[in-house]
């Protein structure tokens, strides 16, 4: 993919609860071959919850809100690692989904008509913003949430001066760079701390945005001794034992082969 990057950092104290890491990408440029447009996905399980991050670069140009939403839908449908017969959109199965990137959503106005009002752009989202229109009036991105925007349009700025917006073919200054969030796991508490733009990062006609949030998970009860002793409730659910090390206590010629194939930690599924 061109000019796209996606990485997740997990602290050392949590890494043993990390598993099932998957990555994939899809090209949606010319003939669905060129990588200037498309998306990449990162999905993993952490503390028994599935997190999905999708970074996208959607079609450019003004007045193409519906086309951009269709491209995002194509990305979600086509980026899955599942077999075509079993394929479903990955954000339907994940507990927490974050869609981000240069979505290229534009203000539906001409540059020359709007530039004198650019300082009030965030107060006019419902009237001009394509993503707002697509979500609230056309039902796109169901279940997703975006925090209120409290920053200036991120595009098209002078590469080294935040006070200057560039007039490119009458394209209005716009909030092209966005982050939207979906929570399928309703028992968790999500706290949104800050949704802002980094005006101090120069070198591009965009300014990057960030979303700072916290997720407070309810600890899972793996087993209840009282219910385990009750013959009327033989099945409580399922669980998992994490094995970080063990010692092979028998001799075999294949011992070295087994050692090479084992990776720590590994997990043992159980029913109870």
Backbone as numpy.savetxt, mean C-alpha at the origin, in Angstrom:
# Nx Ny Nz CAx CAy CAz Cx Cy Cz
10.76 -1.55 -13.54 9.91 -0.36 -13.54 10.79 0.88 -13.54
10.29 1.93 -14.20 11.05 3.17 -14.28 10.75 4.04 -13.07
11.80 4.49 -12.39 11.69 5.50 -11.34 10.67 5.11 -10.27
10.57 3.83 -9.96 9.69 3.38 -8.90 10.46 2.52 -7.92
10.11 2.66 -6.64 10.85 1.98 -5.59 9.90 1.72 -4.43
10.02 0.56 -3.81 9.14 0.22 -2.70 9.92 -0.64 -1.71
9.97 -0.22 -0.45 10.72 -0.94 0.56 9.99 -0.82 1.89
10.07 -1.86 2.70 9.49 -1.84 4.05 10.58 -2.21 5.06
10.62 -1.53 6.18 11.58 -1.82 7.24 10.83 -2.41 8.44
11.35 -3.50 8.97 10.77 -4.15 10.14 11.84 -4.17 11.24
11.48 -3.76 12.45 12.45 -3.69 13.54 12.91 -5.09 13.93
14.09 -5.16 14.51 14.67 -6.45 14.90 13.77 -7.21 15.87
13.13 -6.50 16.77 12.30 -7.17 17.77 11.04 -7.78 17.17
10.68 -7.35 15.97 9.45 -7.85 15.34 9.72 -8.82 14.20
10.96 -8.95 13.78 11.23 -9.67 12.54 10.89 -11.15 12.65
10.94 -11.72 13.86 10.59 -13.13 14.01 9.11 -13.39 13.78
8.29 -12.34 13.82 6.86 -12.49 13.55 6.52 -12.12 12.12
7.55 -11.94 11.31 7.36 -11.60 9.89 7.47 -12.86 9.04
6.52 -13.03 8.11 6.58 -14.18 7.21 5.73 -13.91 5.96
5.78 -14.85 5.04 4.97 -14.81 3.81 5.18 -13.51 3.03
6.43 -13.15 2.82 6.74 -11.93 2.06 6.59 -12.22 0.56
5.83 -11.39 -0.12 5.61 -11.53 -1.56 5.82 -10.18 -2.25
6.40 -10.22 -3.43 6.54 -9.01 -4.24 6.14 -9.33 -5.67
5.71 -8.30 -6.37 5.36 -8.48 -7.77 5.25 -7.09 -8.41
5.20 -7.05 -9.72 5.02 -5.78 -10.43 4.23 -6.03 -11.71
3.70 -4.94 -12.24 2.95 -5.02 -13.49 3.26 -3.77 -14.31
3.55 -3.94 -15.58 3.81 -2.81 -16.47 2.53 -2.46 -17.23
2.19 -1.17 -17.25 0.95 -0.73 -17.88 1.20 0.45 -18.82
2.45 0.54 -19.32 2.77 1.58 -20.30 2.27 1.19 -21.68
2.96 1.63 -22.72 2.55 1.35 -24.10 2.44 -0.16 -24.31
1.26 -0.61 -24.75 0.99 -2.02 -25.02 1.21 -2.90 -23.77
1.13 -2.28 -22.61 1.35 -2.99 -21.34 2.74 -3.64 -21.27
3.70 -3.03 -21.98 5.07 -3.54 -22.01 6.04 -2.55 -21.38
5.88 -1.27 -21.72 6.80 -0.25 -21.23 6.54 0.03 -19.76
7.61 0.14 -18.98 7.50 0.28 -17.54 7.42 1.70 -17.02
7.10 2.67 -17.89 6.96 4.05 -17.40 5.67 4.24 -16.60
4.70 3.35 -16.80 3.46 3.35 -16.04 3.22 1.94 -15.52
2.61 1.86 -14.35 2.35 0.54 -13.78 2.36 0.58 -12.27
2.66 -0.56 -11.65 2.61 -0.64 -10.19 3.50 -1.77 -9.71
3.89 -1.68 -8.46 4.61 -2.76 -7.79 3.99 -2.98 -6.42
4.03 -4.22 -5.96 3.34 -4.60 -4.74 4.30 -5.27 -3.78
4.09 -5.01 -2.50 4.81 -5.69 -1.42 3.77 -6.13 -0.40
3.75 -7.43 -0.11 2.77 -7.98 0.83 3.48 -8.89 1.82
3.10 -8.81 3.08 3.72 -9.66 4.09 2.76 -9.83 5.27
3.03 -10.85 6.08 2.30 -11.07 7.33 3.17 -10.63 8.49
2.58 -9.89 9.40 3.28 -9.44 10.59 2.30 -9.54 11.76
2.68 -10.31 12.77 1.79 -10.56 13.90 0.42 -11.06 13.44
0.45 -12.01 12.52 -0.74 -12.69 12.01 -1.67 -11.78 11.23
-1.21 -10.59 10.86 -2.00 -9.71 10.01 -1.28 -9.51 8.68
-2.06 -9.34 7.64 -1.51 -9.16 6.30 -1.49 -7.68 5.94
-0.29 -7.20 5.58 -0.11 -5.81 5.16 0.21 -5.79 3.67
-0.42 -4.89 2.96 -0.20 -4.77 1.52 0.14 -3.32 1.17
1.25 -3.13 0.48 1.66 -1.82 -0.02 1.71 -1.88 -1.54
1.10 -0.92 -2.20 1.14 -0.85 -3.65 1.57 0.55 -4.07
2.69 0.63 -4.78 3.21 1.89 -5.30 2.90 1.96 -6.78
2.32 3.07 -7.23 1.84 3.15 -8.61 2.31 4.42 -9.30
2.34 4.36 -10.61 2.54 5.54 -11.46 1.51 5.42 -12.57
0.45 6.25 -12.48 -0.69 6.13 -13.39 -0.56 7.09 -14.56
-1.44 6.92 -15.52 -1.39 7.67 -16.77 -1.41 9.18 -16.50
-0.62 9.92 -17.25 -0.50 11.36 -17.06 -1.51 12.12 -17.93
-1.53 13.44 -17.73 -2.40 14.29 -18.54 -3.65 14.71 -17.80
-4.19 15.84 -18.20 -5.39 16.37 -17.56 -6.65 15.65 -18.04
-7.69 15.72 -17.19 -9.03 15.22 -17.53 -9.04 13.72 -17.82
-8.27 12.95 -17.06 -8.22 11.50 -17.27 -8.45 10.74 -15.96
-9.30 11.29 -15.10 -9.53 10.68 -13.81 -10.06 9.25 -13.90
-11.04 9.04 -14.77 -11.62 7.70 -14.92 -10.59 6.73 -15.48
-9.79 7.17 -16.44 -8.75 6.32 -17.01 -7.72 5.94 -15.96
-7.39 6.86 -15.08 -6.42 6.57 -14.02 -6.99 5.53 -13.04
-8.25 5.67 -12.69 -8.88 4.69 -11.80 -8.94 3.32 -12.46
-9.24 3.29 -13.75 -9.27 2.02 -14.47 -7.88 1.38 -14.48
-6.83 2.18 -14.62 -5.47 1.65 -14.61 -5.13 1.08 -13.23
-5.54 1.76 -12.17 -5.29 1.22 -10.83 -6.03 -0.09 -10.64
-7.26 -0.16 -11.13 -8.02 -1.41 -11.05 -7.33 -2.53 -11.82
-6.82 -2.21 -13.00 -6.08 -3.20 -13.80 -4.84 -3.67 -13.05
-4.18 -2.75 -12.35 -2.98 -3.11 -11.59 -3.33 -4.08 -10.46
-4.40 -3.78 -9.73 -4.79 -4.64 -8.61 -5.24 -6.02 -9.09
-5.90 -6.06 -10.23 -6.36 -7.34 -10.75 -5.23 -8.15 -11.38
-4.27 -7.47 -11.97 -3.24 -8.17 -12.72 -1.96 -8.46 -11.98
-1.80 -7.88 -10.79 -0.52 -7.98 -10.10 -0.46 -9.18 -9.16
-1.57 -9.87 -8.97 -1.62 -10.99 -8.02 -0.75 -12.14 -8.49
-0.20 -12.88 -7.53 0.59 -14.06 -7.85 -0.27 -15.31 -8.00
-1.57 -15.18 -7.85 -2.44 -16.33 -7.92 -2.65 -16.78 -9.36
-3.15 -18.01 -9.50 -3.52 -18.50 -10.81 -4.72 -17.69 -11.32
-4.82 -17.48 -12.65 -5.91 -16.67 -13.18 -7.29 -17.13 -12.73
-7.49 -18.45 -12.61 -8.80 -18.96 -12.22 -9.16 -18.60 -10.78
-8.15 -18.43 -9.93 -8.39 -18.14 -8.51 -8.14 -16.69 -8.16
-7.87 -15.87 -9.15 -7.37 -14.52 -8.90 -8.46 -13.60 -8.35
-8.11 -12.83 -7.37 -8.96 -11.77 -6.86 -8.05 -10.61 -6.47
-8.63 -9.44 -6.31 -7.82 -8.27 -6.01 -7.17 -8.43 -4.63
-5.85 -8.27 -4.55 -5.15 -8.56 -3.30 -5.56 -7.67 -2.14
-6.07 -6.47 -2.40 -6.47 -5.62 -1.29 -7.77 -6.08 -0.65
-8.44 -7.06 -1.28 -9.64 -7.61 -0.66 -9.31 -8.62 0.42
-8.11 -9.21 0.35 -7.72 -10.24 1.30 -6.82 -9.72 2.41
-6.14 -8.61 2.17 -5.21 -8.07 3.17 -5.97 -7.38 4.30
-5.37 -7.38 5.47 -5.98 -6.70 6.61 -5.81 -5.19 6.52
-4.63 -4.76 6.04 -4.35 -3.33 5.92 -3.72 -3.08 4.54
-4.26 -2.11 3.82 -3.82 -1.84 2.45 -3.44 -0.36 2.33
-2.29 -0.10 1.73 -1.83 1.26 1.50 -1.53 1.41 0.01
-2.29 2.26 -0.66 -2.03 2.60 -2.06 -1.36 3.96 -2.10
-0.25 4.05 -2.80 0.52 5.28 -2.82 1.16 5.48 -4.18
1.79 6.64 -4.35 2.54 6.89 -5.58 2.04 8.11 -6.33
2.57 8.24 -7.54 2.15 9.32 -8.44 0.89 8.87 -9.15
-0.25 9.08 -8.50 -1.52 8.68 -9.10 -1.95 9.63 -10.21
-1.28 10.77 -10.30 -1.50 11.74 -11.37 -2.90 12.34 -11.38
-3.61 12.26 -10.25 -4.94 12.87 -10.17 -4.81 14.38 -10.26
-5.62 14.99 -11.11 -5.48 16.41 -11.41 -6.66 17.23 -10.91
-6.42 18.56 -10.84 -7.49 19.52 -10.62 -8.15 19.78 -11.97
-9.46 19.74 -11.99 -10.21 19.93 -13.24 -10.43 21.42 -13.49
-9.34 22.07 -13.87 -9.37 23.50 -14.17 -8.18 23.82 -15.05
-8.21 25.00 -15.67 -7.10 25.46 -16.49 -6.12 26.24 -15.62
-4.84 26.11 -15.94 -3.78 26.78 -15.17 -4.05 28.27 -15.06
-4.32 28.91 -16.19 -4.47 30.37 -16.20 -5.71 30.83 -15.42
-6.71 29.96 -15.28 -7.92 30.32 -14.54 -7.75 30.13 -13.03
-6.84 29.22 -12.63 -6.80 28.83 -11.22 -5.55 29.30 -10.49
-4.49 29.66 -11.20 -3.19 29.89 -10.55 -3.28 30.98 -9.49
-4.12 31.99 -9.65 -4.20 33.05 -8.64 -4.90 32.58 -7.37
-5.57 31.41 -7.45 -6.25 30.85 -6.27 -5.54 29.63 -5.72
-4.30 29.38 -6.15 -3.62 28.14 -5.80 -3.42 27.99 -4.29
-3.30 29.10 -3.57 -3.13 29.03 -2.12 -4.35 28.45 -1.42
-5.47 28.42 -2.11 -6.71 27.91 -1.52 -7.12 26.57 -2.14
-6.15 25.91 -2.77 -6.47 24.66 -3.47 -7.03 23.59 -2.54
-6.43 23.44 -1.35 -6.88 22.38 -0.44 -8.30 22.60 0.05
-8.77 23.86 0.03 -10.16 24.12 0.42 -11.14 23.85 -0.71
-10.62 23.54 -1.89 -11.49 23.33 -3.05 -11.40 21.91 -3.61
-11.01 20.97 -2.76 -10.86 19.58 -3.22 -12.17 19.02 -3.77
-13.27 19.27 -3.09 -14.54 18.68 -3.51 -15.03 19.23 -4.85
-14.55 20.39 -5.24 -15.00 21.00 -6.49 -14.13 20.65 -7.68
-12.82 20.40 -7.45 -11.90 20.27 -8.57 -11.10 18.97 -8.61
-10.89 18.32 -7.48 -9.95 17.20 -7.43 -10.55 15.92 -8.03
-9.81 15.29 -8.95 -10.30 14.08 -9.61 -10.47 12.91 -8.66
-9.51 12.72 -7.75 -9.62 11.59 -6.82 -10.82 11.75 -5.90
-11.05 12.96 -5.44 -12.23 13.22 -4.61 -13.50 12.89 -5.40
-13.56 13.34 -6.62 -14.74 13.07 -7.45 -14.93 11.58 -7.68
-13.85 10.87 -8.01 -13.95 9.45 -8.30 -14.37 8.66 -7.06
-13.87 9.02 -5.90 -14.19 8.29 -4.67 -15.59 8.62 -4.16
-15.94 9.89 -4.09 -17.16 10.31 -3.43 -18.37 10.38 -4.36
-18.16 10.55 -5.64 -19.28 10.69 -6.57 -19.44 9.50 -7.49
-18.39 8.73 -7.71 -18.46 7.61 -8.66 -18.16 6.26 -8.01
-17.93 6.27 -6.71 -17.79 5.01 -5.98 -16.51 4.24 -6.24
-15.48 4.88 -6.72 -14.21 4.19 -6.94 -13.44 4.09 -5.62
-12.55 3.12 -5.54 -11.75 2.86 -4.34 -12.64 2.68 -3.10
-13.62 1.77 -3.18 -14.51 1.58 -2.02 -13.74 1.08 -0.80
-14.09 1.62 0.35 -13.46 1.22 1.60 -12.18 1.95 1.93
-11.66 2.74 0.99 -10.41 3.46 1.22 -10.67 4.81 1.89
-9.69 5.23 2.65 -9.77 6.50 3.37 -8.54 7.34 3.05
-8.74 8.63 2.90 -7.63 9.57 2.76 -7.77 10.64 3.82
-6.70 10.89 4.53 -6.69 11.95 5.52 -6.86 13.32 4.83
-7.42 14.30 5.53 -7.57 15.64 4.94 -6.22 16.20 4.48
-6.22 16.81 3.33 -4.99 17.39 2.77 -4.80 18.80 3.33
-3.62 19.03 3.92 -3.30 20.32 4.54 -2.03 20.90 3.93
-1.72 20.53 2.68 -0.51 21.03 2.03 -0.85 21.57 0.65
0.13 22.20 0.03 -0.07 22.80 -1.28 0.00 21.72 -2.37
-0.56 22.01 -3.55 -0.45 21.03 -4.64 1.01 20.62 -4.88
1.22 19.34 -5.10 2.58 18.81 -5.22 3.12 18.86 -6.64
2.29 19.23 -7.63 2.70 19.23 -9.03 2.00 20.38 -9.73
2.58 21.03 -10.66 3.90 20.90 -11.24 4.74 22.05 -10.73
5.66 21.79 -9.81 6.46 22.83 -9.19 7.81 23.00 -9.87
8.37 24.17 -9.67 9.76 24.40 -10.08 10.65 23.44 -9.28
11.67 22.89 -9.92 12.49 21.87 -9.29 13.16 22.35 -8.00
13.41 23.69 -7.88 14.15 24.18 -6.72 13.50 25.39 -6.07
12.23 25.65 -6.39 11.55 26.81 -5.82 10.09 26.46 -5.58
9.69 26.39 -4.32 8.32 26.01 -3.99 7.29 27.08 -4.32
7.74 28.28 -4.59 6.80 29.37 -4.86 6.36 29.41 -6.32
7.01 28.61 -7.17 6.74 28.69 -8.61 6.08 27.40 -9.10
4.92 27.56 -9.74 4.27 26.45 -10.44 4.46 26.64 -11.95
4.75 25.54 -12.64 5.04 25.58 -14.07 3.75 25.35 -14.87
3.55 26.19 -15.86 2.39 26.03 -16.74 2.76 25.11 -17.90
2.33 23.87 -17.83 2.56 22.90 -18.90 1.23 22.61 -19.59
1.04 23.21 -20.74 -0.17 22.98 -21.54 -1.44 23.26 -20.75
-1.40 24.32 -19.94 -2.56 24.75 -19.15 -3.00 23.72 -18.11
-2.10 22.79 -17.72 -2.44 21.83 -16.68 -2.37 22.51 -15.31
-3.45 22.42 -14.59 -3.60 23.12 -13.32 -2.71 22.50 -12.25
-2.13 23.29 -11.31 -1.45 22.72 -10.15 -2.36 21.70 -9.46
-1.80 20.54 -9.12 -2.65 19.43 -8.67 -1.97 18.63 -7.56
-2.81 17.88 -6.85 -2.34 16.95 -5.82 -2.19 15.57 -6.48
-1.13 15.41 -7.24 -0.94 14.17 -8.00 -0.41 13.03 -7.13
0.26 13.36 -6.05 0.95 12.35 -5.23 0.12 12.11 -3.97
-0.40 10.88 -3.83 -1.40 10.62 -2.79 -1.12 9.31 -2.06
-1.72 9.19 -0.89 -1.68 7.95 -0.10 -3.09 7.70 0.44
-3.65 6.55 0.11 -4.96 6.19 0.63 -4.85 4.86 1.36
-5.71 4.67 2.33 -5.57 3.57 3.30 -6.89 2.81 3.40
-6.79 1.48 3.48 -7.98 0.64 3.64 -7.75 -0.34 4.78
-8.72 -0.44 5.66 -8.64 -1.33 6.82 -9.75 -2.37 6.74
-9.35 -3.61 6.44 -10.31 -4.71 6.43 -10.42 -5.38 7.80
-9.38 -5.26 8.61 -9.34 -5.85 9.95 -9.92 -4.82 10.92
-11.21 -4.96 11.22 -11.91 -3.90 11.95 -11.61 -3.87 13.44
-11.01 -4.94 14.00 -10.76 -4.95 15.43 -9.56 -4.09 15.82
-8.73 -3.76 14.87 -7.53 -2.95 15.16 -7.89 -1.46 15.22
-7.13 -0.76 16.01 -7.31 0.69 16.12 -6.23 1.40 15.32
-6.63 2.19 14.35 -5.69 2.93 13.50 -5.70 4.39 13.91
-4.52 4.93 14.19 -4.38 6.33 14.59 -3.58 7.05 13.52
-4.19 8.02 12.87 -3.51 8.81 11.86 -2.87 10.03 12.53
-1.57 10.12 12.40 -0.83 11.18 13.07 -0.58 12.39 12.18
-0.15 12.14 10.92 0.20 13.27 10.06 0.19 12.84 8.59
-0.40 13.67 7.76 -0.41 13.49 6.31 0.10 14.80 5.73
1.34 14.76 5.20 1.96 16.02 4.82 2.83 15.86 3.58
3.31 16.99 3.10 4.20 17.06 1.94 5.59 17.49 2.41
6.63 16.92 1.79 8.01 17.30 2.10 8.45 18.40 1.13
8.20 19.63 1.53 8.57 20.77 0.67 10.07 21.00 0.62
10.82 20.31 1.48 12.26 20.54 1.54 13.04 19.57 0.67
12.36 18.72 -0.08 13.04 17.78 -0.98 12.87 18.28 -2.41
13.99 18.68 -3.02 13.95 19.32 -4.34 14.53 18.40 -5.41
14.52 18.91 -6.64 15.12 18.18 -7.75 14.11 17.62 -8.74
12.83 17.73 -8.43 11.78 17.20 -9.30 10.67 18.22 -9.41
9.78 18.03 -10.38 8.61 18.90 -10.48 7.47 18.41 -9.58
7.72 17.32 -8.83 6.81 16.84 -7.78 7.44 17.11 -6.42
6.61 17.08 -5.38 7.09 17.04 -4.01 6.50 15.78 -3.36
7.34 15.02 -2.65 6.85 13.77 -2.06 5.92 14.03 -0.87
5.03 13.07 -0.63 4.13 13.15 0.51 4.38 11.96 1.43
3.94 12.07 2.68 4.08 10.97 3.62 2.84 10.89 4.51
2.55 9.68 4.97 1.46 9.44 5.91 2.03 8.73 7.12
1.92 9.36 8.27 2.39 8.80 9.54 1.17 8.28 10.30
1.13 6.97 10.55 0.00 6.42 11.29 0.47 5.25 12.15
-0.33 4.91 13.13 -0.04 3.80 14.04 -1.21 2.83 14.03
-0.89 1.54 14.17 -1.91 0.51 14.24 -1.76 -0.22 15.57
-2.80 -0.21 16.37 -2.80 -0.92 17.64 -3.62 -2.20 17.47
-2.93 -3.33 17.54 -3.56 -4.62 17.30 -4.04 -5.23 18.60
-5.15 -5.94 18.53 -5.63 -6.71 19.67 -4.91 -8.04 19.69
-4.22 -8.37 20.80 -3.49 -9.64 20.85 -4.42 -10.83 20.61
-3.94 -11.78 19.82 -4.72 -12.97 19.56 -4.55 -13.97 20.71
-5.66 -14.53 21.16 -5.63 -15.57 22.17 -5.43 -16.91 21.46
-4.26 -17.51 21.66 -3.95 -18.74 20.95 -4.72 -19.92 21.52
-4.78 -20.03 22.84 -5.52 -21.13 23.44 -5.96 -20.76 24.85
-7.05 -21.37 25.28 -7.58 -21.16 26.61 -7.56 -22.49 27.34
-6.75 -22.65 28.41 -6.66 -23.94 29.11 -8.00 -24.49 29.56
-8.89 -23.62 30.03 -10.19 -24.10 30.51 -10.97 -24.78 29.39
-10.95 -24.16 28.20 -11.68 -24.75 27.07 -10.98 -25.99 26.54
-9.65 -26.02 26.64 -8.93 -27.20 26.19 -9.30 -28.43 27.03
-9.58 -28.22 28.31 -9.93 -29.34 29.18 -11.40 -29.75 29.05
-12.20 -28.92 28.37 -13.63 -29.22 28.22 -13.85 -30.07 26.99
-14.31 -31.33 27.14 -14.51 -32.21 25.97 -15.60 -31.71 25.02
-16.43 -30.78 25.48 -17.48 -30.25 24.61 -16.94 -29.24 23.60
-15.75 -28.76 23.82 -15.15 -27.80 22.88 -13.80 -28.32 22.42
-13.81 -29.39 21.62 -12.54 -29.98 21.20 -11.76 -29.11 20.21
-12.45 -28.26 19.47 -11.78 -27.44 18.45 -11.95 -25.96 18.78
-10.87 -25.35 19.16 -10.91 -23.91 19.43 -10.50 -23.07 18.24
-9.76 -23.65 17.34 -9.29 -22.88 16.19 -7.98 -23.42 15.69
-7.10 -22.56 15.32 -5.80 -22.96 14.81 -4.74 -22.04 15.38
-3.51 -22.52 15.36 -2.42 -21.71 15.87 -1.12 -22.07 15.17
-0.02 -21.57 15.70 1.26 -21.79 15.05 2.36 -21.76 16.10
3.28 -22.70 16.00 4.45 -22.74 16.85 5.64 -22.23 16.05
6.36 -21.26 16.60 7.55 -20.73 15.95 8.78 -21.48 16.47
9.55 -22.04 15.54 10.76 -22.78 15.88 11.96 -21.96 15.44
12.75 -21.53 16.40 13.92 -20.70 16.08 15.21 -21.52 16.05
15.24 -22.67 16.73 16.41 -23.54 16.69 16.02 -24.91 17.21
16.73 -25.94 16.77 16.53 -27.27 17.30 17.75 -28.11 16.96
17.87 -29.27 17.57 19.02 -30.15 17.37 18.56 -31.49 16.84
19.15 -31.91 15.74 18.86 -33.24 15.19 19.58 -34.29 16.02
18.82 -35.24 16.57 19.38 -36.19 17.53 19.64 -37.56 16.94
19.59 -37.68 15.63 19.88 -38.97 15.02 20.95 -38.80 13.96
21.56 -39.91 13.60 22.61 -39.87 12.60 22.06 -40.34 11.27
22.46 -39.64 10.24 22.04 -40.02 8.89 23.03 -39.46 7.89
23.18 -40.15 6.79 24.08 -39.66 5.74 23.54 -38.39 5.11
22.24 -38.19 5.24 21.63 -37.02 4.63 21.56 -35.82 5.58
22.24 -35.93 6.72 22.16 -34.88 7.72 22.61 -33.53 7.17
23.72 -33.51 6.44 24.22 -32.25 5.89 23.23 -31.65 4.91
22.60 -32.49 4.12 21.60 -32.00 3.16 20.44 -31.37 3.90
19.98 -32.03 4.97 18.87 -31.50 5.75 19.24 -30.15 6.36
20.44 -30.03 6.89 20.88 -28.77 7.49 20.86 -27.64 6.47
21.28 -27.95 5.25 21.34 -26.91 4.23 19.94 -26.45 3.81
18.97 -27.34 3.88 17.63 -27.01 3.41 16.78 -26.32 4.48
17.13 -26.47 5.75 16.36 -25.86 6.82 16.70 -24.39 6.94
15.66 -23.59 7.11 15.84 -22.15 7.31 15.13 -21.75 8.59
15.79 -20.94 9.39 15.21 -20.47 10.65 14.76 -19.01 10.51
13.63 -18.62 11.14 12.72 -19.53 11.83 11.78 -20.23 10.86
11.23 -21.36 11.25 10.17 -21.97 10.48 8.99 -22.23 11.42
7.87 -22.61 10.86 6.63 -22.63 11.62 5.93 -23.98 11.47
5.28 -24.38 12.52 4.50 -25.62 12.54 3.04 -25.24 12.77
2.19 -25.55 11.81 0.77 -25.27 11.97 0.12 -26.34 12.85
-0.86 -25.97 13.66 -1.54 -26.94 14.49 -3.02 -26.59 14.61
-3.84 -27.60 14.80 -5.26 -27.45 15.07 -5.53 -27.90 16.49
-6.40 -27.24 17.20 -6.71 -27.64 18.57 -8.15 -27.31 18.90
